[in-house]
Amino acid sequence: MELLAKSQAVQIEFLVADLTKVELDENSYDAIISIWCHLPSQERKILHQKCVEALTDQGLFILEAYTPKQLDYKTGGPPDINLLVSLNDLIKELHPLNILHAQEIVRHIEEGQGHVGQSAVVQFIAKKQGKSNDAKTYC
């Protein structure tokens, strides 16, 4: 990943941390990406609010995670409903970000042993708008 970033003249800051305890500086990140990050719902809500505050104006939040419907598929992801997230949860937790793309879908996943087959996921992309921007919300 670092070599790819360097070859494209892009600087990426990697952060390795306990996400239930991480401190994120306000207005410090141009993008926050959460892929298959399944935390208990209370910890997830706190982290998502920290993410909203940590994004710079025009910063992007990108997420893909399993939904509660994934329990019916048994093709990967945590087997605990408290670790799964719905689109409605994300809309509430990531307010006031402006939604660019948001959907719950069933799609085929092949991501190693234990994560193969039709899977119920939520995809969410949103942008933090500055106070002077009158951007619209799209779904």
Residue pairs with C-beta under 8 A, 6 or more apart in sequence:
1 12
1 14
2 12
5 11
5 12
15 22
19 37
19 39
19 43
19 47
20 39
20 43
20 46
20 47
22 47
22 50
23 50
24 50
24 51
24 53
24 54
25 54
26 53
26 54
27 53
27 54
27 55
27 56
27 57
28 54
28 56
29 54
29 55
29 56
29 59
30 55
30 56
30 58
30 59
30 60
31 55
31 59
31 60
31 61
31 62
32 51
32 54
32 55
32 59
32 60
32 61
32 62
33 61
33 62
33 63
34 51
34 61
34 62
34 63
34 64
34 65
35 62
35 63
35 64
35 65
36 64
36 65
36 66
36 77
37 63
37 65
38 65
38 66
38 77
38 78
38 83
38 84
38 85
39 47
39 83
40 82
40 83
41 82
41 83
41 85
41 89
44 85
44 93
45 93
48 90
48 93
48 94
49 93
51 61
51 94
52 61
52 94
52 95
52 96
52 97
52 128
55 61
55 97
55 128
56 128
57 128
57 129
57 130
57 133
58 127
58 128
58 129
58 130
59 127
59 128
60 125
60 126
60 127
60 128
61 94
61 97
61 124
61 125
61 126
61 127
61 128
62 124
62 125
63 90
63 122
63 123
63 124
63 125
64 121
64 122
64 123
64 124
65 84
65 85
65 121
65 122
66 76
66 77
66 78
66 84
66 85
66 119
66 120
66 121
66 122
67 84
67 85
67 86
67 87
67 104
67 120
67 121
67 122
68 81
68 84
68 86
68 120
69 104
69 106
69 120
70 76
70 77
70 84
70 119
70 120
70 121
71 79
71 81
71 84
72 120
73 106
73 117
73 118
73 119
73 120
75 109
75 115
75 116
75 117
75 118
75 119
76 109
76 111
76 114
76 115
76 116
76 117
76 119
77 84
77 115
77 119
78 84
85 122
86 104
86 122
87 102
87 103
87 104
87 122
87 124
90 102
90 122
90 124
91 99
91 102
94 124
94 126
97 126
97 127
97 128
97 129
98 126
98 127
98 128
98 129
98 135
98 136
98 137
98 138
99 124
99 125
99 126
99 137
99 138
99 139
100 125
100 126
100 127
100 138
101 123
101 124
101 125
101 138
101 139
102 122
102 123
102 124
102 125
102 126
102 139
103 122
103 123
103 139
104 120
104 121
104 122
105 120
105 121
105 123
106 118
106 119
106 120
106 121
107 118
107 119
107 121
108 117
108 118
108 119
109 115
109 116
109 117
109 118
109 119
109 121
110 116
127 135
129 135
